[in-house]
Amino acid sequence: LKAGDYAEVSVAAAEARSRLEKALGAAMERVRELRQGQEKVASTIPAVHEAYVNVVGAVQGKAETMEMNVRGRRDAWARKAEQEREAAVLDLMRQCEALGQLKR
């Protein structure tokens, strides 16, 4: 190799090293950004979990309330039907009495 070749190789090596250092710096910056993003995600997990628990609780509460409302309506309908049946029986008994008195 000639003296000029060494100079060319030296310049090329310096340029390559510079490009590698820049690429390494960019890669390290990207790693830092990713770590920060990971930390942000990790810090939001408890809040997301709490929101999920709250939503599930609210849905369960609403379902229980609806179930109680349905039971309440069903019980009210059953009471009303029982009252109507009792009224019909009393009415029939009065009619039978009236018929019995008419026969006499």
Secondary structure, 3 states (H helix, E strand, C coil): CCHHHHHHHHHHHHHHHHHHHHHHHHHHHHHHHHHHHHHHHHHHHHHHHHHHHHHHHHHHHHHHHHHHHHHHHHHHHHHHHHHHHHHHHHHHHHHHHHHHHHHC
